[in-house]
């Protein structure tokens, strides 16, 4: 008998028929003799509606009340799924974040999990009862409801699996696993049987929407056995595993892309120590996350230009911060654009195979695609390109690295 944590996202519980389908998937695990804890998101579209209502009633709203509002979506889903399970003969009960409790810090809207009390849940699971758990929500030290931020249900599921010492955590979604790239852009993409935590973490942070970044990091930290599966198919999914579980890889694992990028260039900065710290310190103080950075010499030997990428949603905010500090920073001009996409080649194979950068750069050059910014890590190379070349770049790199399905 194994203890399985199953997580179903918004599309998997989008209506009553899909909730009944989820109940049958849970029953299949129970019929095999397994203990099952099920983490669910709100029904598709529900959280967006709740957020819109909160913003409409008060644009400058109390973050604590915001969390009270948006956490209700999951409360509906756990109740409906519990009833659906009971209707097919499965003993089940719902659990809200505060009932376990799942304890978080006090940062409303983006809380971090501190601890989960699973004592009572373990007793109920041992007796054969299915635990249906509301994802995305927890309890702050002052007793107020918190939410974990978008995609937080994945994090809830992995954290619960770690706390329960579950044998496996299955993340059910509307795709049947992790692909070498987005099949909508590249029809020759194929599903990976397995991928390492490090690769999945890079892919998630670089634009792949299959798993939420925080959940992958938590699974890696606690060595939780993850599987990404489809809610609408019985096909095996993709296992996310420790690097030691995979024999030395010969191929790159995937091509990721992020279209929600922007680029800012600050021109004519004084070429002196501390100038970069001055720029990025101001942005960090205002909670603006910066990604790729390149510093280059200006036409004036005493001046320098700094170019960096960031999320598209933060571009106007970042430009405003920089402009506000123009006198202090002493730059001559600033240029910004949202017409960029980040393309990344990801794979553990980079550690042992030379020539990955050469293949990437030559492939893009052959297609006439200019590289605006470059960044690297041990297992990925990312470039910023003009958005109009996104599909061409993804398909060309997928072919160049031998990832096209036979």
C-alpha positions in Angstrom: 0.0 0.0 0.0 1.3 3.4 -1.0 0.4 6.9 0.1 -0.3 9.0 -3.1 -0.9 12.7 -3.3 -2.8 13.7 -6.4 -3.2 17.4 -7.5 -5.8 18.5 -10.0 -5.6 22.0 -11.6 -8.4 24.3 -12.6 -9.0 22.8 -16.0 -9.3 19.3 -14.5 -12.1 20.5 -12.2 -13.6 23.1 -14.6 -17.2 21.7 -14.4 -19.2 19.0 -12.6 -18.5 16.4 -15.2 -14.8 16.9 -14.9 -15.1 16.8 -11.1 -16.8 13.4 -11.4 -14.0 12.3 -13.7 -11.5 13.3 -11.0 -13.5 11.3 -8.4 -13.1 8.2 -10.6 -9.3 8.7 -10.9 -9.1 9.0 -7.1 -11.2 5.9 -6.7 -8.8 4.0 -9.0 -6.0 4.6 -6.5 -8.2 3.7 -3.6 -9.3 0.4 -5.3 -5.6 -0.5 -5.6 -5.3 -0.3 -1.8 -3.5 3.1 -1.7 -4.1 5.9 0.7 -5.0 9.1 -1.2 -4.8 12.8 -0.4 -6.1 15.0 -3.2 -5.2 18.7 -3.6 -7.4 20.8 -5.9 -7.4 24.2 -7.4 -10.5 26.4 -8.0 -12.6 25.7 -11.0 -11.1 27.2 -14.2 -11.8 30.9 -14.4 -13.1 31.2 -10.8 -10.0 32.8 -9.3 -9.8 35.4 -12.1 -13.4 36.4 -11.4 -12.7 36.7 -7.7 -9.6 38.8 -8.3 -11.6 41.1 -10.6 -14.3 41.6 -8.0 -11.7 42.4 -5.4 -10.1 45.0 -7.6 -13.4 46.5 -8.7 -14.7 47.0 -5.2 -11.4 48.6 -4.1 -8.3 49.1 -6.2 -6.2 49.8 -3.1 -7.7 46.9 -1.1 -6.6 45.3 2.2 -4.4 42.3 1.2 -5.9 40.2 4.1 -9.4 40.7 2.7 -8.1 40.0 -0.8 -6.9 36.6 0.4 -10.2 35.9 2.2 -12.0 36.5 -1.2 -9.7 34.6 -3.6 -9.3 31.6 -1.3 -13.1 30.8 -1.6 -12.6 29.2 -5.1 -10.8 26.2 -3.6 -13.4 25.9 -0.8 -16.1 25.2 -3.4 -14.0 22.6 -5.3 -13.1 20.5 -2.2 -16.7 20.4 -1.2 -17.9 19.3 -4.6 -15.2 16.7 -5.0 -15.9 15.3 -1.6 -19.6 14.8 -2.4 -18.7 13.3 -5.8 -16.4 10.8 -4.0 -19.1 10.0 -1.4 -21.6 9.4 -4.2 -19.4 6.6 -5.7 -18.9 4.9 -2.3 -15.6 6.5 -1.2 -15.3 7.9 2.3 -13.9 11.4 1.9 -13.8 14.7 3.7 -12.7 18.2 2.7 -9.8 20.1 4.4 -9.3 23.8 4.2 -5.9 25.4 4.8 -6.7 26.5 8.3 -8.2 23.1 9.3 -4.9 21.1 9.0 -3.5 23.8 9.6 -1.1 24.6 6.8 0.9 27.4 8.4 2.5 30.2 6.4 4.2 33.5 7.0 2.3 36.7 7.0 2.9 37.8 3.4 -0.6 38.0 2.1 -1.0 37.2 -1.6 2.4 35.5 -1.8 2.7 33.6 1.4 5.4 30.9 2.0 4.7 27.6 3.7 6.3 27.3 7.1 4.8 24.0 8.5 1.9 21.5 7.9 0.3 19.7 10.8 -0.6 16.3 9.4 -1.3 14.4 12.6 -5.1 14.2 12.3 -5.0 13.7 8.5 -2.6 10.8 8.9 -5.1 9.1 11.3 -8.0 9.7 8.8 -5.9 8.4 5.9 -4.9 5.3 7.9 -8.6 4.6 8.4 -9.2 4.6 4.7 -10.6 8.1 4.3 -9.6 10.2 1.4 -8.4 13.7 2.3 -9.6 16.4 -0.2 -7.4 19.4 0.4 -7.8 23.0 -0.8 -4.7 24.1 -2.5 -3.3 27.7 -2.7 -4.3 28.7 0.9 -2.9 28.6 4.4 -3.0 30.2 7.8 -0.9 33.2 8.9 0.5 33.5 12.4 -2.2 36.0 13.3 -5.0 33.5 12.3 -5.8 35.2 9.0 -6.2 33.2 5.7 -3.3 33.6 3.3 -2.8 32.6 -0.3 0.4 31.3 -1.9 0.3 33.3 -5.2 -0.7 32.1 -8.7 0.2 28.4 -9.2 0.2 27.9 -5.4 -1.8 24.7 -5.6 1.2 22.9 -7.1 3.3 24.1 -4.1 0.5 23.0 -1.7 0.5 19.5 -3.2 4.3 19.1 -3.1 4.5 20.5 0.5 1.8 18.1 1.6 3.5 15.2 -0.1 6.7 16.1 1.8 4.9 16.4 5.1 3.1 13.1 4.7 6.3 11.4 3.4 4.2 10.3 0.4 5.4 7.7 -2.0 4.5 9.8 -5.0 3.0 13.2 -5.9 1.0 13.1 -9.2 0.3 16.5 -10.8 -2.7 16.2 -13.1 -3.1 18.8 -15.8 -4.4 19.3 -19.3 -1.2 17.9 -20.9 0.1 14.4 -20.6 3.6 15.3 -19.5 6.6 17.5 -20.1 7.5 18.0 -23.7 10.8 18.9 -25.4 9.1 22.2 -26.3 5.6 23.6 -26.8 3.8 21.2 -29.2 1.6 24.1 -30.4 4.6 25.8 -31.9 6.6 22.7 -32.8 4.5 19.7 -33.9 7.5 17.5 -33.8 7.9 17.9 -30.0 7.6 14.8 -28.0 7.0 13.8 -24.4 9.9 13.1 -22.1 9.7 9.9 -20.0 11.7 11.6 -17.3 13.5 14.9 -16.5 15.7 16.0 -13.7 14.6 18.4 -11.0 17.3 20.8 -12.2 16.1 20.7 -15.8 12.4 21.1 -14.7 13.3 24.0 -12.5 15.1 25.8 -15.4 12.2 25.0 -17.8 9.6 26.2 -15.3 11.5 29.4 -14.7 12.1 30.0 -18.4 8.5 29.9 -19.6 7.3 26.2 -19.5 3.9 26.3 -17.8 3.6 22.7 -16.8 4.8 23.1 -13.2 5.1 26.1 -11.0 8.7 27.0 -10.2 8.3 27.0 -6.4 6.8 23.6 -6.4 9.7 22.1 -8.4 12.2 23.7 -6.0 10.4 22.3 -3.0 10.2 18.8 -4.6 13.9 18.9 -5.2 14.7 20.1 -1.7 12.6 17.4 -0.1 13.2 14.7 -2.8 9.5 14.2 -3.5 8.8 11.8 -6.4 6.8 13.9 -8.9 4.9 12.8 -12.0 3.1 15.1 -14.4 0.1 13.4 -15.9 -3.1 14.2 -17.9 -6.5 14.3 -16.3 -8.0 13.2 -19.6 -5.8 10.3 -20.5 -4.5 7.1 -18.9 -1.1 7.4 -20.6 2.0 7.4 -18.4 3.3 10.9 -17.6 6.7 12.4 -17.1 8.6 11.6 -14.0 10.6 14.4 -12.4 13.6 12.7 -10.7 16.9 13.2 -9.1 19.9 13.5 -11.4 21.3 10.2 -10.1 18.2 8.4 -11.4 19.1 9.2 -15.0 22.1 7.6 -16.8 24.3 10.2 -18.4 22.3 12.1 -21.0 23.4 12.5 -24.6 20.8 15.0 -25.7 19.6 18.4 -24.7 16.2 18.0 -22.9 14.2 20.8 -24.3 13.8 24.2 -25.8 11.9 26.7 -23.6 10.6 30.1 -24.4 9.1 33.0 -22.5 7.2 35.6 -24.5 6.3 37.8 -21.5 9.7 39.6 -21.6 10.8 43.2 -21.9 14.2 44.8 -22.4 15.6 48.1 -21.0 18.8 49.8 -22.1 20.3 52.6 -20.0 22.6 54.7 -22.2 25.6 56.8 -21.2 26.1 55.8 -17.6 29.3 56.9 -15.9 31.8 54.0 -16.3 32.8 53.8 -12.6 32.6 51.4 -9.7 29.2 51.1 -8.1 27.1 52.3 -11.0 25.6 48.9 -11.6 24.8 48.5 -7.9 23.1 51.9 -8.0 20.9 50.8 -10.9 19.9 47.4 -9.7 19.8 48.3 -6.0 17.0 50.8 -6.8 15.1 48.2 -8.8 15.5 45.5 -6.1 14.3 47.9 -3.4 11.0 48.2 -5.4 10.7 44.4 -5.9 11.5 44.5 -9.6 13.1 41.2 -10.7 15.8 41.5 -13.3 17.0 38.6 -15.4 19.7 38.8 -18.1 22.2 41.7 -17.9 24.9 42.9 -20.3 27.2 45.9 -19.9 29.0 47.4 -22.9 31.3 50.2 -23.6 29.7 53.4 -25.0 31.1 55.5 -27.8 32.5 57.7 -25.1 35.3 55.8 -23.3 34.2 57.2 -19.9 30.6 56.0 -20.4 28.9 52.6 -20.5 25.6 51.2 -21.5 23.7 48.6 -19.5 21.0 46.4 -21.0 18.8 44.0 -19.0 15.7 41.9 -19.4 12.7 41.7 -17.0 9.1 40.6 -16.9 6.9 42.6 -19.3 4.5 43.5 -16.5 7.3 45.3 -14.6 8.7 47.4 -17.6 6.8 50.6 -17.0 7.5 50.4 -13.3 11.2 49.9 -13.8 11.5 52.7 -16.4 9.8 55.0 -13.9 12.2 54.1 -11.1 15.2 54.6 -13.3 13.9 58.0 -14.7 13.2 59.1 -11.1 16.9 58.5 -10.3 18.3 60.0 -13.5 20.2 62.9 -11.8 21.7 60.5 -9.3 22.7 57.9 -11.8 23.9 60.4 -14.4 22.8 58.6 -17.6 22.0 60.2 -20.9 19.0 58.2 -22.1 16.8 55.1 -21.7 15.3 52.8 -24.2 12.7 50.1 -23.6 10.7 47.6 -25.6 8.3 44.7 -25.1 9.0 43.2 -28.5 11.3 40.5 -27.2 11.2 36.8 -26.3 13.6 34.7 -24.3 14.6 31.4 -25.9 16.5 28.8 -23.9 18.2 25.5 -24.5 18.1 23.3 -21.4 19.8 20.1 -20.5 22.1 18.2 -18.2 24.0 17.1 -21.3 25.7 20.5 -21.3 27.8 19.5 -18.4 29.6 16.8 -20.5 29.1 17.9 -24.1 31.0 20.8 -25.7 29.6 22.8 -28.6 26.1 23.5 -27.4 26.5 27.3 -27.6 28.2 26.9 -31.0 25.2 24.9 -32.3 22.7 27.3 -30.8 24.3 30.5 -32.1 25.1 29.1 -35.6 21.5 27.8 -36.0 20.0 31.2 -35.1 22.5 33.0 -37.3 21.6 30.9 -40.3 18.0 32.0 -39.8 19.0 35.6 -39.7 18.0 36.0 -36.0 20.0 38.6 -34.1 20.9 37.9 -30.4 20.3 40.9 -28.2 21.3 39.5 -24.8 22.9 36.2 -23.8 23.0 34.5 -20.4 24.2 31.0 -19.3 24.1 28.6 -16.4 25.6 25.2 -16.0 22.6 23.5 -17.7 21.1 26.2 -19.9 21.8 29.0 -22.4 19.3 31.8 -22.9 19.1 34.5 -25.5 16.8 37.4 -26.0 15.5 37.8 -29.6 12.9 39.9 -31.4 9.4 38.4 -30.8 8.7 38.0 -34.5 11.2 35.2 -34.7 9.9 33.2 -31.7 8.4 30.3 -33.6 11.2 30.1 -36.2 13.8 30.0 -33.4 12.0 27.3 -31.4 11.5 25.0 -34.3 15.0 25.5 -35.7 16.7 24.8 -32.4 14.5 21.8 -31.8 15.7 20.3 -35.1 19.3 21.3 -34.6 19.6 19.5 -31.3 18.0 16.3 -32.6 14.8 16.6 -30.6 12.3 16.1 -33.5 10.2 13.1 -33.0 11.0 10.2 -35.3 
